[in-house]
């Protein structure tokens, strides 16, 4: 999401589809699919993203949680979520 050059606040406001001030798992999934239509993330991957962003563990993302996590990632030039990929030529041992 950071590659698009969108501000964390704008990303949050777009993800908060029903405008209730928090982003649910369903809203997060829809937002990711809208921003990255070529990706096919599994439910487990979406849940992992939610857990990484949901600092207070209540199952929803408030504006502060979302913006602070995205901001931290930008400040440290890191990816918040790394998607596991499998190499079909390698063995099936993944850790």
MIMAR-691777 format. One record per residue (C-alpha): residue number from 1; residue in three letters; x, y, z. Coordinates in Angstrom, 3 decimals, padded with zeros to 6 digits. Layout:
! MIMAR-691777
NODE/NUM/ALA/X/Y/Z
...
//
This chain:
! MIMAR-691777
NODE/1/UNK/000.000/000.000/000.000
NODE/2/UNK/002.869/002.372/000.647
NODE/3/UNK/004.064/002.270/-002.938
NODE/4/UNK/001.014/004.209/-004.146
NODE/5/UNK/002.131/007.388/-002.387
NODE/6/UNK/-001.198/007.777/-000.603
NODE/7/UNK/-001.231/009.263/002.867
NODE/8/UNK/-002.049/006.895/005.747
NODE/9/UNK/-005.045/009.085/006.638
NODE/10/UNK/-006.418/008.876/003.103
NODE/11/UNK/-005.895/005.108/003.079
NODE/12/UNK/-007.767/004.852/006.384
NODE/13/UNK/-010.664/007.030/005.242
NODE/14/UNK/-011.014/004.987/002.060
NODE/15/UNK/-010.902/001.730/004.023
NODE/16/UNK/-013.588/002.942/006.472
NODE/17/UNK/-016.348/002.173/003.990
NODE/18/UNK/-019.290/002.712/006.347
NODE/19/UNK/-017.657/005.833/007.885
NODE/20/UNK/-018.079/004.685/011.490
NODE/21/UNK/-014.497/005.568/012.453
NODE/22/UNK/-013.118/002.026/012.447
NODE/23/UNK/-012.110/-000.488/009.789
NODE/24/UNK/-013.524/-003.992/010.178
NODE/25/UNK/-011.972/-007.137/008.764
NODE/26/UNK/-014.497/-007.061/005.923
NODE/27/UNK/-013.706/-003.429/005.106
NODE/28/UNK/-009.985/-004.164/005.188
NODE/29/UNK/-010.461/-007.075/002.792
NODE/30/UNK/-012.504/-004.978/000.354
NODE/31/UNK/-009.974/-002.142/000.509
NODE/32/UNK/-007.008/-004.402/-000.149
NODE/33/UNK/-008.797/-006.001/-003.091
NODE/34/UNK/-009.591/-002.541/-004.466
NODE/35/UNK/-005.996/-001.306/-004.104
NODE/36/UNK/-004.386/-004.543/-005.258
NODE/37/UNK/-006.834/-006.206/-007.653
NODE/38/UNK/-004.139/-008.411/-009.184
NODE/39/UNK/-003.382/-010.015/-005.810
NODE/40/UNK/-005.465/-012.871/-004.504
NODE/41/UNK/-004.943/-012.845/-000.761
NODE/42/UNK/-006.369/-015.652/001.312
NODE/43/UNK/-008.611/-015.061/004.302
NODE/44/UNK/-005.689/-016.083/006.503
NODE/45/UNK/-003.481/-013.420/004.926
NODE/46/UNK/-006.142/-010.745/005.456
NODE/47/UNK/-006.502/-011.842/009.092
NODE/48/UNK/-002.698/-011.617/009.492
NODE/49/UNK/-002.736/-008.078/008.150
NODE/50/UNK/-005.540/-007.152/010.547
NODE/51/UNK/-003.639/-008.623/013.503
NODE/52/UNK/-000.486/-006.722/012.540
NODE/53/UNK/-002.358/-003.418/012.422
NODE/54/UNK/-004.779/-004.013/015.330
NODE/55/UNK/-002.590/-002.915/018.240
NODE/56/UNK/-005.317/-003.139/020.916
NODE/57/UNK/-006.614/-006.505/019.706
NODE/58/UNK/-010.296/-005.538/019.505
NODE/59/UNK/-010.755/-006.827/015.951
NODE/60/UNK/-011.139/-003.382/014.390
NODE/61/UNK/-008.695/-000.721/013.289
NODE/62/UNK/-009.173/002.765/014.579
NODE/63/UNK/-007.574/005.718/012.860
NODE/64/UNK/-004.717/005.976/015.363
NODE/65/UNK/-003.747/002.284/015.050
NODE/66/UNK/-003.836/002.366/011.281
NODE/67/UNK/-001.940/005.612/010.829
NODE/68/UNK/000.708/004.852/013.460
NODE/69/UNK/001.508/001.431/011.988
NODE/70/UNK/001.691/002.715/008.421
NODE/71/UNK/003.718/005.709/009.601
NODE/72/UNK/006.158/003.472/011.488
NODE/73/UNK/006.613/001.333/008.395
NODE/74/UNK/007.329/004.414/006.280
NODE/75/UNK/009.740/005.871/008.841
NODE/76/UNK/011.681/002.641/008.989
NODE/77/UNK/011.341/001.917/005.272
NODE/78/UNK/009.887/-001.532/005.915
NODE/79/UNK/006.972/-003.552/004.682
NODE/80/UNK/004.318/-004.038/007.362
NODE/81/UNK/003.205/-007.375/005.975
NODE/82/UNK/005.411/-009.715/004.016
NODE/83/UNK/003.573/-012.309/001.993
NODE/84/UNK/005.059/-015.781/002.056
NODE/85/UNK/005.846/-017.187/-001.345
NODE/86/UNK/006.697/-020.727/-002.218
NODE/87/UNK/009.370/-021.750/-004.645
NODE/88/UNK/008.020/-024.694/-006.595
NODE/89/UNK/011.539/-025.910/-007.346
NODE/90/UNK/012.455/-025.959/-003.676
NODE/91/UNK/011.353/-028.585/-001.192
NODE/92/UNK/008.100/-028.334/000.679
NODE/93/UNK/009.829/-027.416/003.960
NODE/94/UNK/008.668/-023.889/004.941
NODE/95/UNK/009.427/-022.271/008.288
//
